[in-house]
Amino acid sequence: MLVNRVGKERCRDSMSRTLLLLGHTGKMGTAIQNALGSDYSMICKNSRDFDATDFQKVRRIVEECAPDVLVNCVALLGIDPCEQEPARAFHLNALYPRVLAELSATRGFVLVHFSTDAVFNDNTRRRYVEPDIPVPLNVYGTTKYSGDCFVMNTAPQH
């Protein structure tokens, strides 16, 4: 298995499918590595390897690595940080997933994108299901829901 944590030139292992994991050092990224690390040739990138707000570099990484699956664990999390920096929140939580969705559509990889319960108004006492209608109540929820919409409407395999 090829696990690339430092951005080596070789991005493909011909013996297995390639998974590009963006944001691998957070809780979600670590869990994804533990769950799928033995099933894929995994290429792991984090904020030391790329700036998710630099869409040209993001495109270059995806094109160089040519993944079969891309798992995105990058986001600006939390109500307070998003309220304090709404433009940054929109850039990372909405526009960045849109770029990944566009790349998925043109390059043919499966895009795994994570939403949040913050896209709902928290008025239910049950688990949310996909047909539930989103009603975000803050900048965080609104920006995450925007990213969800871009992914759902742009990436054929998500």
C-alpha positions as semicolon CSV with decimal commas, in nm:
position;residue;x (nm);y (nm);z (nm)
1;M;0,000;0,000;0,000
2;L;0,126;0,346;-0,089
3;V;0,068;0,597;0,187
4;N;0,198;0,934;0,080
5;R;0,201;1,191;0,357
6;V;0,471;1,417;0,220
7;G;0,364;1,482;-0,138
8;K;0,595;1,245;-0,324
9;E;0,589;1,255;-0,702
10;R;0,438;0,910;-0,755
11;C;0,064;0,932;-0,705
12;R;-0,051;0,596;-0,839
13;D;-0,008;0,238;-0,736
14;S;-0,112;0,020;-1,029
15;M;-0,213;-0,265;-0,797
16;S;-0,504;-0,088;-0,629
17;R;-0,740;0,205;-0,640
18;T;-0,612;0,543;-0,530
19;L;-0,780;0,748;-0,261
20;L;-0,680;1,112;-0,217
21;L;-0,754;1,220;0,141
22;L;-0,756;1,596;0,191
23;G;-0,735;1,704;0,553
24;H;-0,590;1,381;0,687
25;T;-0,465;1,507;1,025
26;G;-0,801;1,601;1,178
27;K;-1,042;1,367;1,356
28;M;-1,235;1,276;1,042
29;G;-0,921;1,232;0,833
30;T;-0,764;1,005;1,094
31;A;-1,082;0,797;1,111
32;I;-1,089;0,764;0,731
33;Q;-0,727;0,646;0,727
34;N;-0,802;0,386;0,993
35;A;-1,116;0,266;0,817
36;L;-0,994;0,260;0,455
37;G;-0,615;0,251;0,473
38;S;-0,589;-0,116;0,390
39;D;-0,836;-0,097;0,099
40;Y;-0,674;0,183;-0,105
41;S;-0,344;0,327;-0,206
42;M;-0,387;0,636;0,003
43;I;-0,242;0,979;-0,068
44;C;-0,280;1,208;0,232
45;K;-0,259;1,587;0,220
46;N;-0,317;1,851;0,485
47;S;-0,266;2,224;0,534
48;R;0,114;2,179;0,531
49;D;0,087;2,031;0,181
50;F;-0,167;2,267;0,024
51;D;-0,384;2,571;0,084
52;A;-0,749;2,483;0,022
53;T;-0,822;2,847;-0,059
54;D;-0,581;2,832;-0,354
55;F;-0,803;2,661;-0,607
56;Q;-0,528;2,640;-0,873
57;K;-0,308;2,438;-0,636
58;V;-0,604;2,221;-0,540
59;R;-0,669;2,147;-0,908
60;R;-0,300;2,069;-0,964
61;I;-0,288;1,823;-0,673
62;V;-0,600;1,643;-0,794
63;E;-0,474;1,627;-1,152
64;E;-0,129;1,501;-1,047
65;C;-0,269;1,235;-0,816
66;A;-0,554;1,125;-1,047
67;P;-0,755;0,960;-0,768
68;D;-1,032;0,708;-0,809
69;V;-1,184;0,845;-0,488
70;L;-1,134;1,183;-0,323
71;V;-1,236;1,224;0,042
72;N;-1,254;1,584;0,159
73;C;-1,213;1,646;0,532
74;V;-1,125;2,015;0,497
75;A;-1,365;2,278;0,630
76;L;-1,382;2,584;0,849
77;L;-1,559;2,435;1,148
78;G;-1,761;2,587;1,427
79;I;-2,017;2,858;1,470
80;D;-1,787;3,122;1,620
81;P;-1,503;3,101;1,363
82;C;-1,754;3,115;1,078
83;E;-1,943;3,409;1,228
84;Q;-1,613;3,594;1,277
85;E;-1,486;3,519;0,924
86;P;-1,790;3,464;0,700
87;A;-1,600;3,520;0,374
88;R;-1,339;3,260;0,469
89;A;-1,617;3,022;0,577
90;F;-1,790;3,063;0,241
91;H;-1,462;3,011;0,056
92;L;-1,371;2,688;0,241
93;N;-1,715;2,540;0,307
94;A;-1,893;2,628;-0,018
95;L;-1,659;2,732;-0,300
96;Y;-1,386;2,477;-0,225
97;P;-1,633;2,183;-0,238
98;R;-1,766;2,332;-0,564
99;V;-1,415;2,312;-0,713
100;L;-1,383;1,950;-0,597
101;A;-1,727;1,871;-0,744
102;E;-1,630;2,024;-1,078
103;L;-1,309;1,821;-1,080
104;S;-1,507;1,508;-0,998
105;A;-1,737;1,576;-1,292
106;T;-1,453;1,631;-1,540
107;R;-1,205;1,372;-1,410
108;G;-1,449;1,095;-1,316
109;F;-1,356;1,024;-0,953
110;V;-1,595;0,961;-0,666
111;L;-1,617;1,260;-0,432
112;V;-1,689;1,199;-0,064
113;H;-1,811;1,519;0,101
114;F;-1,922;1,552;0,463
115;S;-2,213;1,766;0,569
116;T;-2,319;1,862;0,921
117;D;-2,630;1,862;1,134
118;A;-2,589;2,241;1,148
119;V;-2,771;2,259;0,814
120;F;-3,090;2,186;1,010
121;N;-3,274;2,403;1,261
122;D;-3,242;2,151;1,544
123;N;-3,616;2,127;1,600
124;T;-3,638;1,749;1,571
125;R;-3,586;1,484;1,834
126;R;-3,495;1,214;1,585
127;R;-3,205;1,142;1,354
128;Y;-3,195;1,345;1,037
129;V;-3,244;1,167;0,706
130;E;-3,161;1,283;0,354
131;P;-3,516;1,396;0,263
132;D;-3,529;1,636;0,564
133;I;-3,543;1,999;0,456
134;P;-3,233;2,198;0,553
135;V;-3,288;2,522;0,744
136;P;-2,943;2,650;0,849
137;L;-2,951;2,897;1,136
138;N;-2,601;3,044;1,119
139;V;-2,309;3,117;0,886
140;Y;-2,151;2,776;0,950
141;G;-2,468;2,587;0,859
142;T;-2,538;2,809;0,558
143;T;-2,189;2,773;0,414
144;K;-2,185;2,396;0,469
145;Y;-2,529;2,364;0,306
146;S;-2,405;2,570;0,010
147;G;-2,118;2,324;-0,033
148;D;-2,363;2,034;-0,009
149;C;-2,572;2,186;-0,289
150;F;-2,271;2,239;-0,515
151;V;-2,162;1,878;-0,464
152;M;-2,511;1,731;-0,514
153;N;-2,569;1,930;-0,832
154;T;-2,224;1,908;-0,989
155;A;-2,050;1,581;-0,900
156;P;-2,215;1,284;-1,072
157;Q;-2,050;1,041;-0,827
158;H;-2,079;1,175;-0,474
